[in-house]
Amino acid sequence: MPYTNELCGLCRKLCCEYKTEEPLKKHTTFKIGGSCKILININSSDTLVEILKFLKKQNIRFFVLGKGSNILADDNGFDGVILKISKDFSHIEKTGETEIFCTSGTSLSELCIYAMENSLSGLEFAYGIPGTVGGALFMNAGAYGGELKDVVTSAHYLNEKCEICSAESAEMSLSYRHSIFSENPDWVITDVTFFLNKGDREQIREKMNELMHKRKDKQPLDFPSAGSTFKRPEGSYASLLIEQCGLKGLNVGGAEVSTKHSGFVINKGGATFEDVIELTDKVKKCVYEKTGYSLELEPIILK
Ligand SMILES: Cc1cc2nc3c(=O)[nH]c(=O)nc-3n(C[C@H](O)[C@H](O)[C@H](O)COP(=O)(O)OP(=O)(O)OC[C@H]3O[C@@H](n4cnc5c(N)ncnc54)[C@H](O)[C@@H]3O)c2cc1C
């Protein structure tokens, strides 16, 4: 690759960790995915700007990765650069009585704990969603009746020209697993501000623990997955439809419709990208034929 040496040199100059020919299966919770050309651990917004400018100038493909918890990556890998925005770009700060600012690589669960420790309520629903704040905003992640939309006030991001922009929550087109960022995948979220409510620390802790127990009880957390495999179709639930169609336990290669939670496709061992695609296609076809509902994949395909 003509650009790799130059890019590696830039990473060293910017003190960013990087790896060449890095397998994506090491960076996705599904544990699936071939190698990318270079994976760079972004460590600051200045670094991000420098690297993005380089990539854009040379017209190099890139993909922004958080914790890879909603990603289905191709076994053939990604012929470009992965900008990993995760723990090296993590900072949380209380910026007002009920306001928290954090950089986009912050773990969502760490943010929930920080809010709880500061007796701030509103993020309990998000405890246990295994992503970063940036990935959660991109997806408008949600659970147990809450979603990011309820607690986000504003965010900064870099647009396609590498300009720093800000957006208020109302400008983010937040709806079910959708945001202005999912409409513009070449924008990169750098930080997010949350508005919470004063609450009782013990009550917040209890709620978080209760929801975490529910997750452990209902979800197949012992196996790699990308969480819910299908979006919730309007008027029903994917897991209910899949169960009604008798598809629990259906498998292709190492991919299986979980017997614990039919909304999850799990990697029972050695599942490939193709296994998951073939299995999910079978599920979609059967659910459509038997119920008339069209299921749509929730994870983002990285190829
Ligand atoms: C066991 C399990 C349980 C889950 N439970 C839930 C749940 O209850 N509710 C729910 O909503 N989701 C759930 N998920 C899915 C997933 O955790 C969320 O979608 C999460 O918000 C993704 O964050 P991430 O950092 O892992 O993003 P990634 O999976 O790395 O990326 C997702 C998308 O966000 C983009 N992105 C990531 N960071 C940025 C950034 N800084 N700027 C711009 N774009 C960015 C990526 O390009 C990609 O398109 C679950 C997943 C698992 C494995």
The ligand as an SDF file (V2000), in Angstrom:
LIG
                    3D

 53 58  0  0  0  0  0  0  0  0999 V2000
  -24.6390   -7.9540   24.1800 C   0  0  0  0  0  0  0  0  0  0  0  0
  -25.0820   -6.6860   23.4940 C   0  0  0  0  0  0  0  0  0  0  0  0
  -26.1720   -5.9860   23.9780 C   0  0  0  0  0  0  0  0  0  0  0  0
  -26.6090   -4.8180   23.3370 C   0  0  0  0  0  0  0  0  0  0  0  0
  -27.6830   -4.1440   23.8470 N   0  0  0  0  0  0  0  0  0  0  0  0
  -28.0990   -3.0290   23.2280 C   0  0  0  0  0  0  0  0  0  0  0  0
  -29.2280   -2.3110   23.7210 C   0  0  0  0  0  0  0  0  0  0  0  0
  -29.8390   -2.6670   24.7330 O   0  0  0  0  0  0  0  0  0  0  0  0
  -29.6260   -1.1970   23.0570 N   0  0  0  0  0  0  0  0  0  0  0  0
  -28.9770   -0.7600   21.9420 C   0  0  0  0  0  0  0  0  0  0  0  0
  -29.3760    0.2640   21.3740 O   0  0  0  0  0  0  0  0  0  0  0  0
  -27.9090   -1.4060   21.4520 N   0  0  0  0  0  0  0  0  0  0  0  0
  -27.4490   -2.5170   22.0660 C   0  0  0  0  0  0  0  0  0  0  0  0
  -26.3680   -3.1810   21.5690 N   0  0  0  0  0  0  0  0  0  0  0  0
  -25.7050   -2.6870   20.3400 C   0  0  0  0  0  0  0  0  0  0  0  0
  -24.5420   -1.7130   20.5820 C   0  0  0  0  0  0  0  0  0  0  0  0
  -23.9660   -1.9270   21.8560 O   0  0  0  0  0  0  0  0  0  0  0  0
  -24.9720   -0.2650   20.4730 C   0  0  0  0  0  0  0  0  0  0  0  0
  -25.4920    0.0270   19.2080 O   0  0  0  0  0  0  0  0  0  0  0  0
  -23.7960    0.6950   20.7520 C   0  0  0  0  0  0  0  0  0  0  0  0
  -24.3120    1.9750   20.8990 O   0  0  0  0  0  0  0  0  0  0  0  0
  -22.7260    0.7110   19.6560 C   0  0  0  0  0  0  0  0  0  0  0  0
  -21.6110    1.4530   20.1370 O   0  0  0  0  0  0  0  0  0  0  0  0
  -20.1350    1.1180   19.6710 P   0  0  0  0  0  0  0  0  0  0  0  0
  -19.2110    2.0750   20.3060 O   0  0  0  0  0  0  0  0  0  0  0  0
  -19.8210   -0.3080   19.9040 O   0  0  0  0  0  0  0  0  0  0  0  0
  -20.2470    1.4180   18.1330 O   0  0  0  0  0  0  0  0  0  0  0  0
  -19.7180    0.5190   16.9150 P   0  0  0  0  0  0  0  0  0  0  0  0
  -20.4500   -0.7760   16.9450 O   0  0  0  0  0  0  0  0  0  0  0  0
  -18.2440    0.4740   16.9160 O   0  0  0  0  0  0  0  0  0  0  0  0
  -20.2300    1.3830   15.6910 O   0  0  0  0  0  0  0  0  0  0  0  0
  -21.6040    1.5070   15.3980 C   0  0  0  0  0  0  0  0  0  0  0  0
  -21.7710    2.6160   14.3630 C   0  0  0  0  0  0  0  0  0  0  0  0
  -21.4500    3.8530   14.9930 O   0  0  0  0  0  0  0  0  0  0  0  0
  -20.4680    4.5440   14.2410 C   0  0  0  0  0  0  0  0  0  0  0  0
  -19.6170    5.2820   15.1930 N   0  0  0  0  0  0  0  0  0  0  0  0
  -19.0200    4.7890   16.3060 C   0  0  0  0  0  0  0  0  0  0  0  0
  -18.3560    5.7780   16.9450 N   0  0  0  0  0  0  0  0  0  0  0  0
  -18.5310    6.9030   16.2050 C   0  0  0  0  0  0  0  0  0  0  0  0
  -18.0780    8.2520   16.3370 C   0  0  0  0  0  0  0  0  0  0  0  0
  -17.3050    8.6710   17.3500 N   0  0  0  0  0  0  0  0  0  0  0  0
  -18.4500    9.1370   15.3800 N   0  0  0  0  0  0  0  0  0  0  0  0
  -19.2270    8.7450   14.3330 C   0  0  0  0  0  0  0  0  0  0  0  0
  -19.6810    7.4960   14.1540 N   0  0  0  0  0  0  0  0  0  0  0  0
  -19.3400    6.5820   15.0950 C   0  0  0  0  0  0  0  0  0  0  0  0
  -19.7030    3.4540   13.4850 C   0  0  0  0  0  0  0  0  0  0  0  0
  -19.1030    3.9730   12.3120 O   0  0  0  0  0  0  0  0  0  0  0  0
  -20.8180    2.4680   13.1780 C   0  0  0  0  0  0  0  0  0  0  0  0
  -21.4710    2.8310   11.9880 O   0  0  0  0  0  0  0  0  0  0  0  0
  -25.9100   -4.3540   22.1940 C   0  0  0  0  0  0  0  0  0  0  0  0
  -24.7940   -5.0450   21.7180 C   0  0  0  0  0  0  0  0  0  0  0  0
  -24.3770   -6.1990   22.3610 C   0  0  0  0  0  0  0  0  0  0  0  0
  -23.1590   -6.9170   21.8440 C   0  0  0  0  0  0  0  0  0  0  0  0
  1  2  1  0
  2  3  1  0
  2 52  2  0
  3  4  2  0
  4  5  1  0
  4 50  1  0
  5  6  2  0
  6  7  1  0
  6 13  1  0
  7  8  2  0
  7  9  1  0
  9 10  1  0
 10 11  2  0
 10 12  1  0
 12 13  2  0
 13 14  1  0
 14 15  1  0
 14 50  1  0
 15 16  1  0
 16 17  1  0
 16 18  1  0
 18 19  1  0
 18 20  1  0
 20 21  1  0
 20 22  1  0
 22 23  1  0
 23 24  1  0
 24 25  2  0
 24 26  1  0
 24 27  1  0
 27 28  1  0
 28 29  2  0
 28 30  1  0
 28 31  1  0
 31 32  1  0
 32 33  1  0
 33 34  1  0
 33 48  1  0
 34 35  1  0
 35 36  1  0
 35 46  1  0
 36 37  1  0
 36 45  1  0
 37 38  2  0
 38 39  1  0
 39 40  1  0
 39 45  2  0
 40 41  1  0
 40 42  2  0
 42 43  1  0
 43 44  2  0
 44 45  1  0
 46 47  1  0
 46 48  1  0
 48 49  1  0
 50 51  2  0
 51 52  1  0
 52 53  1  0
M  END
$$$$
